């Protein structure tokens, strides 16, 4: 009698284990259908809304969650490091651009000052001259003086905007 009870217990345990595995496997082997909707789009579902629908043979396996999460953690770390490096590079580039803009503004201000001084000198001077070879001076005519003043004004307008 004891032997029959052990056999029955073993048989019931085996049946329960088999039923559990079968139900567990059935949960991972869902049916997948492929069909086209009214607009011609291809859709995949476990419950097709229209017939005919093509039944696909889709098989899935259990994933090792620790093995699957380890590469994603490494990938996430690499992504974060790349993003940090990109932010640092962008900050350095913005700093360089800011310094270049400041340098350009300083250069423009200096050129404006020089152009303004030259224009004021041309306007207030009665006579202007050009240096000739040997230290000789050639004084500008009235027309040349007016042209020099106009050129100095145009140069000042360009740099002092």
C-alpha positions in Angstrom: 0.0 0.0 0.0 2.8 2.4 0.8 4.4 1.6 -2.5 1.2 2.4 -4.3 0.9 5.7 -2.5 4.5 6.7 -3.5 3.8 5.7 -7.1 0.6 7.7 -7.1 2.3 10.7 -5.5 5.1 10.5 -8.1 2.6 10.2 -10.9 0.6 13.2 -9.7 3.8 15.2 -9.3 4.8 14.3 -12.8 1.4 15.2 -14.2 1.4 18.5 -12.4 4.9 19.3 -13.7 4.0 18.3 -17.2 0.8 20.4 -17.1 2.7 23.4 -15.7 5.4 23.2 -18.5 2.7 22.8 -21.1 0.8 25.8 -19.9 4.0 27.8 -19.6 5.0 26.8 -23.1 1.6 27.7 -24.4 1.9 31.2 -22.9 5.0 31.8 -25.0 3.7 30.3 -28.2 0.9 32.8 -29.1 -0.6 32.9 -32.5 0.3 35.8 -34.8 -1.7 36.8 -37.8 -0.7 39.1 -40.7 -3.4 40.9 -42.7 -4.0 44.1 -44.7 -6.5 46.8 -43.6 -8.8 48.8 -45.8 -6.0 51.3 -46.6 -3.6 48.6 -47.7 -1.4 48.8 -44.5 0.1 45.5 -43.4 -0.8 44.7 -39.7 0.3 42.0 -37.3 -2.0 40.9 -34.4 -3.1 37.9 -32.4 -6.8 38.7 -33.2 -7.3 39.7 -36.9 -10.2 42.1 -37.5 -10.6 41.0 -41.1 -10.4 37.8 -42.9 -8.5 36.3 -44.7 -5.5 36.6 -42.4 -2.2 34.7 -42.8 -1.1 32.8 -39.7 2.6 33.2 -39.0 4.8 30.7 -37.3 6.4 32.7 -34.5 8.5 31.0 -31.9 9.9 32.7 -28.8 12.3 31.6 -26.1 12.8 32.8 -22.6 15.5 35.4 -22.2 18.2 35.3 -19.6 17.4 38.6 -17.9 20.8 39.0 -16.4 22.6 38.4 -19.7 20.1 40.7 -21.5 20.4 43.5 -19.0 24.3 43.5 -18.7 24.9 44.6 -22.3 22.2 47.2 -22.1 23.7 48.6 -18.9 27.1 48.8 -20.7 25.4 50.3 -23.7 23.7 52.9 -21.5 26.9 53.7 -19.8 28.7 54.2 -23.1 25.7 56.3 -24.4 25.9 58.5 -21.3 29.7 58.9 -21.7 29.3 59.8 -25.3 26.6 62.3 -24.5 28.9 63.9 -21.8 31.8 64.1 -24.2 29.5 65.8 -26.8 28.3 68.3 -24.2 31.9 69.1 -23.2 32.9 69.5 -26.9 29.9 71.8 -27.5 30.7 73.9 -24.4 34.3 74.2 -25.6 33.1 75.2 -29.1 30.7 77.8 -27.6 33.6 79.2 -25.6 35.8 79.4 -28.7 33.0 81.1 -30.6 32.4 83.6 -27.8 36.1 84.5 -27.7 36.2 84.9 -31.5 33.2 87.2 -31.4 34.8 89.3 -28.6 38.0 89.5 -30.6 36.1 90.5 -33.7 34.2 93.2 -31.8 37.4 94.6 -30.3 39.0 94.7 -33.8 36.0 96.4 -35.3 36.0 99.0 -32.4 39.7 99.7 -33.0 39.2 100.1 -36.8 36.2 102.4 -36.1 38.2 104.6 -33.8 41.0 104.9 -36.4 38.5 105.6 -39.3 36.7 108.3 -37.2 40.0 110.0 -36.3 41.2 110.0 -39.9 37.8 111.4 -41.0 37.9 114.1 -38.4 41.5 115.0 -39.4 40.5 115.2 -43.1 37.5 117.4 -42.3 39.3 119.8 -40.1 42.5 120.0 -42.2 42.8 122.9 -44.6 45.3 121.1 -46.8 46.3 117.5 -47.1 49.4 116.1 -48.7 51.0 112.9 -49.9 54.5 111.9 -49.1 56.7 111.7 -52.2 59.9 109.8 -52.6 62.8 111.7 -51.1 60.6 113.2 -48.4 58.8 115.7 -50.7 55.2 116.6 -50.1 52.5 116.9 -52.8 49.4 118.8 -51.6 46.0 117.6 -52.8 43.9 119.7 -55.0 40.3 120.7 -53.8 38.8 117.9 -55.8 41.3 115.4 -54.5 40.6 116.7 -50.9 36.9 116.2 -51.4 37.4 112.7 -52.7 39.7 111.8 -49.8 37.1 113.2 -47.3 34.3 111.1 -49.0 36.4 108.0 -48.9 37.3 108.5 -45.2 33.5 109.1 -44.4 32.6 105.9 -46.3 35.3 103.9 -44.4 34.1 105.3 -41.1 30.5 104.4 -42.0 31.6 100.8 -42.7 33.5 100.3 -39.5 31.3 102.3 -37.1 27.9 100.6 -37.8 
